Amino acid sequence: MQWTKEEFEMCARESAPRFIAVINRILRNDAEAEDALQETFMAAWRSRANFDGRSSMKTWIHRIAVNTALNKLKQVSSRSSRTNEYTDTIEDFNSTKQLSDLELRQVINLAMDKLSDDQRLVMILRDVEEFSSEEVAEQLNLSTATVRQRLHRARKHIAEILMPELCGADEMTCGGRLDLLLDMIDGILDEDVREPVLDHVKKCTICQGYAAGYKRTIAIPRETAEESLSLPEGFLDRIFLKIFSTH
């Protein structure tokens, strides 16, 4: 299944903010992210004959973008971290129960920056980019069990940073256990805690609100990707000129 130049360019221009956002979340360096985006589009155009139409063009190129970023991350032995767009620290936020979506996004981004690279990559691919555990395992050359273990540790670490005590009542099953809420969201609660946790969440408006807030926050980078990183003026024009003049 082949694309025309016009179809490819239209998809690439529309999707560029989304792709540069995920690439930069992985690499955390603007210049490297721009290089990886160019490599992504060039690789997608070169290998367009391999596109079988089972997914959308955008989804197909998105996977190339993730793989390109991961490969680049392996190749770079030392890199400068991207300057965090937020100057606040997590301690500046007194209580996540009253946070707006923007503030909640800031807190989660700050918390994710404190994760190890191994945990951060797994969390980005699972919670932000919505790959399955099996897909993440394949991309990172890990076992599915290792992916789930790292994801659980990442979520537990973020839970400890964000909210030492989620609920105040003594009887609450998941009071202070945000990791259980995240496992509930992901559908991987252990059998021995599933029923009490689900029963508690049905009754607890605080847990319901936080679960909904977490889902919204994780979705924000996808829904507002154009705010994540601005491409230099004429950047895409130069990429397409290079692609179409050499291929």
C-alpha positions as CSV (number, residue, x, y, z in Angstrom):
1,M,0.0,0.0,0.0
2,Q,1.6,3.2,-1.2
3,W,1.1,6.9,-0.2
4,T,1.3,9.9,-2.4
5,K,3.8,12.6,-1.4
6,E,0.8,14.8,-0.6
7,E,-0.8,12.2,1.7
8,F,2.5,11.6,3.5
9,E,3.3,15.3,3.9
10,M,-0.3,16.1,5.2
11,C,-0.1,13.3,7.8
12,A,3.4,14.2,8.9
13,R,2.6,17.9,9.3
14,E,-0.6,17.2,11.3
15,S,1.2,14.6,13.5
16,A,4.6,16.3,14.0
17,P,3.6,17.9,17.3
18,R,2.5,14.5,18.6
19,F,5.6,12.8,17.5
20,I,8.1,15.4,18.7
21,A,6.3,15.3,22.1
22,V,6.8,11.6,22.6
23,I,10.4,11.7,21.2
24,N,11.3,14.5,23.5
25,R,9.8,12.8,26.5
26,I,12.1,9.9,25.8
27,L,15.3,11.8,24.9
28,R,14.7,15.0,27.1
29,N,16.8,17.0,24.7
30,D,15.4,19.4,22.1
31,A,18.2,19.2,19.6
32,E,18.3,15.4,19.7
33,A,14.5,15.3,19.5
34,E,14.5,17.4,16.3
35,D,17.2,15.1,14.8
36,A,15.1,12.0,15.7
37,L,12.0,13.5,14.2
38,Q,13.8,14.1,10.9
39,E,15.1,10.5,11.0
40,T,11.5,9.3,11.7
41,F,10.0,10.9,8.7
42,M,12.9,9.9,6.4
43,A,12.6,6.3,7.6
44,A,8.9,6.3,7.2
45,W,9.1,7.5,3.6
46,R,11.9,5.1,2.7
47,S,10.0,2.1,4.1
48,R,6.5,3.1,2.9
49,A,6.3,0.0,0.8
50,N,6.2,-2.0,4.1
51,F,3.0,-0.2,5.2
52,D,0.2,-2.9,5.0
53,G,-2.7,-0.7,6.0
54,R,-3.7,-2.7,9.1
55,S,-3.3,0.5,11.1
56,S,-3.5,4.2,10.2
57,M,-0.5,5.9,8.6
58,K,-0.2,8.1,11.8
59,T,-0.1,5.0,14.1
60,W,2.5,3.3,11.8
61,I,4.7,6.4,11.8
62,H,4.2,6.8,15.6
63,R,5.8,3.5,16.2
64,I,8.7,4.4,14.0
65,A,9.1,7.6,16.0
66,V,9.2,5.7,19.3
67,N,11.7,3.2,17.9
68,T,13.9,6.0,16.5
69,A,13.9,7.7,19.9
70,L,14.8,4.5,21.7
71,N,17.6,3.7,19.3
72,K,19.0,7.2,19.6
73,L,18.8,7.0,23.4
74,K,21.0,3.8,23.3
75,Q,23.5,5.5,21.0
76,V,24.0,8.6,23.1
77,S,26.4,7.9,26.0
78,S,26.0,11.3,27.5
79,R,23.3,13.9,26.9
80,S,22.2,17.2,28.4
81,S,18.8,17.0,30.1
82,R,16.0,19.2,28.7
83,T,15.4,22.1,30.9
84,N,12.2,21.4,32.8
85,E,9.4,23.8,31.7
86,Y,8.4,24.1,35.4
87,T,10.4,25.9,38.0
88,D,8.3,24.6,40.9
89,T,9.2,21.7,43.0
90,I,6.8,19.0,44.2
91,E,6.9,20.5,47.7
92,D,5.4,23.7,46.3
93,F,2.1,21.9,45.9
94,N,0.5,21.4,49.3
95,S,-2.2,19.0,48.4
96,T,-3.0,17.2,45.2
97,K,-6.6,16.9,46.2
98,Q,-7.3,20.5,45.2
99,L,-5.0,20.7,42.2
100,S,-6.2,21.9,38.8
101,D,-5.4,19.7,35.7
102,L,-2.4,21.9,34.9
103,E,-1.0,21.7,38.4
104,L,-1.6,18.0,38.5
105,R,0.3,17.7,35.2
106,Q,3.2,19.7,36.6
107,V,3.4,17.5,39.7
108,I,3.3,14.2,37.7
109,N,5.9,15.6,35.2
110,L,8.2,16.5,38.1
111,A,7.7,13.2,39.7
112,M,8.5,11.3,36.5
113,D,11.7,13.3,36.2
114,K,12.8,11.6,39.4
115,L,12.4,8.1,38.1
116,S,15.3,6.1,36.8
117,D,15.6,6.0,33.0
118,D,14.5,2.3,33.0
119,Q,11.3,3.1,35.0
120,R,10.6,6.3,33.2
121,L,10.8,4.7,29.7
122,V,8.4,1.9,30.7
123,M,5.9,4.4,32.3
124,I,6.1,6.7,29.2
125,L,5.4,3.8,26.8
126,R,2.6,2.2,29.0
127,D,0.8,5.1,30.6
128,V,1.4,7.9,28.1
129,E,1.8,6.2,24.7
130,E,-0.6,3.4,25.6
131,F,1.5,0.5,24.4
132,S,0.6,-2.9,25.9
133,S,3.1,-4.6,28.3
134,E,3.8,-7.0,25.5
135,E,4.6,-4.3,23.0
136,V,6.8,-2.4,25.5
137,A,8.7,-5.7,26.2
138,E,9.3,-6.2,22.5
139,Q,10.5,-2.6,22.0
140,L,12.8,-2.6,25.1
141,N,14.0,-6.2,24.6
142,L,12.7,-7.2,28.0
143,S,10.4,-9.9,29.4
144,T,6.8,-8.9,30.0
145,A,7.3,-9.7,33.7
146,T,10.2,-7.2,33.9
147,V,8.1,-4.5,32.2
148,R,5.3,-5.0,34.7
149,Q,7.8,-5.0,37.6
150,R,9.3,-1.7,36.4
151,L,5.9,-0.1,35.8
152,H,4.8,-1.1,39.3
153,R,7.9,0.3,40.8
154,A,7.6,3.5,38.8
155,R,4.0,4.0,39.8
156,K,4.7,3.2,43.5
157,H,7.6,5.7,43.4
158,I,5.3,8.4,42.0
159,A,2.6,7.5,44.5
160,E,5.1,8.0,47.3
161,I,6.1,11.4,45.9
162,L,2.7,12.7,45.0
163,M,0.6,11.7,48.0
164,P,1.8,10.1,51.2
165,E,-1.8,9.7,52.2
166,L,-4.5,9.6,49.6
167,C,-7.4,9.1,52.0
168,G,-7.6,10.1,55.6
169,A,-10.2,7.6,57.0
170,D,-8.8,4.7,59.0
171,E,-11.2,2.2,57.3
172,M,-10.1,3.0,53.8
173,T,-8.5,0.1,52.0
174,C,-6.4,2.2,49.6
175,G,-5.6,5.1,51.9
176,G,-2.1,6.0,51.1
177,R,-1.9,3.4,48.4
178,L,-2.0,5.2,45.2
179,D,-0.1,2.3,43.6
180,L,-3.3,0.2,44.1
181,L,-5.4,2.9,42.4
182,L,-3.0,2.9,39.4
183,D,-3.1,-0.9,39.2
184,M,-6.9,-0.6,39.2
185,I,-6.8,1.9,36.3
186,D,-4.5,-0.5,34.4
187,G,-6.6,-3.5,35.2
188,I,-3.9,-5.5,36.9
189,L,-5.0,-5.6,40.5
190,D,-4.0,-8.8,42.3
191,E,-6.9,-11.2,43.1
192,D,-6.5,-10.8,46.8
193,V,-7.0,-7.1,46.8
194,R,-9.2,-6.5,43.7
195,E,-12.6,-6.8,45.5
196,P,-11.8,-4.6,48.5
197,V,-10.2,-2.0,46.4
198,L,-13.0,-1.8,43.8
199,D,-15.5,-1.8,46.6
200,H,-13.7,1.0,48.3
201,V,-13.4,3.1,45.2
202,K,-17.1,2.8,44.5
203,K,-17.7,4.5,47.9
204,C,-14.8,7.0,48.0
205,T,-15.3,10.2,46.1
206,I,-11.6,11.2,46.8
207,C,-10.3,8.0,45.1
208,Q,-12.8,8.4,42.3
209,G,-11.7,12.0,41.7
210,Y,-8.0,11.2,41.8
211,A,-8.3,8.2,39.5
212,A,-10.2,10.4,37.0
213,G,-7.6,13.2,37.5
214,Y,-4.7,10.8,36.9
215,K,-6.3,9.5,33.6
216,R,-6.8,13.1,32.5
217,T,-3.3,14.1,33.3
218,I,-1.7,11.1,31.6
219,A,-3.9,12.0,28.5
220,I,-2.8,15.7,28.5
221,P,0.5,15.1,26.7
222,R,-1.3,13.4,23.9
223,E,-4.2,15.8,23.7
224,T,-2.1,19.0,23.9
225,A,1.1,17.7,22.3
226,E,1.5,20.9,20.3
227,E,2.3,22.7,23.6
228,S,5.1,20.4,24.5
229,L,7.8,21.6,22.1
230,S,7.8,24.2,19.3
231,L,9.6,23.3,16.1
232,P,11.8,25.9,14.5
233,E,10.2,27.9,11.7
234,G,10.6,26.1,8.4
235,F,11.9,22.9,10.1
236,L,9.3,20.6,8.4
237,D,9.7,22.3,5.1
238,R,13.4,21.5,5.1
239,I,12.7,17.9,6.1
240,F,10.3,17.4,3.2
241,L,12.6,19.1,0.7
242,K,15.3,16.7,1.8
243,I,13.1,13.6,1.7
244,F,11.5,14.2,-1.7
245,S,14.7,15.3,-3.4
246,T,16.7,12.3,-2.3
247,H,14.1,9.5,-2.4
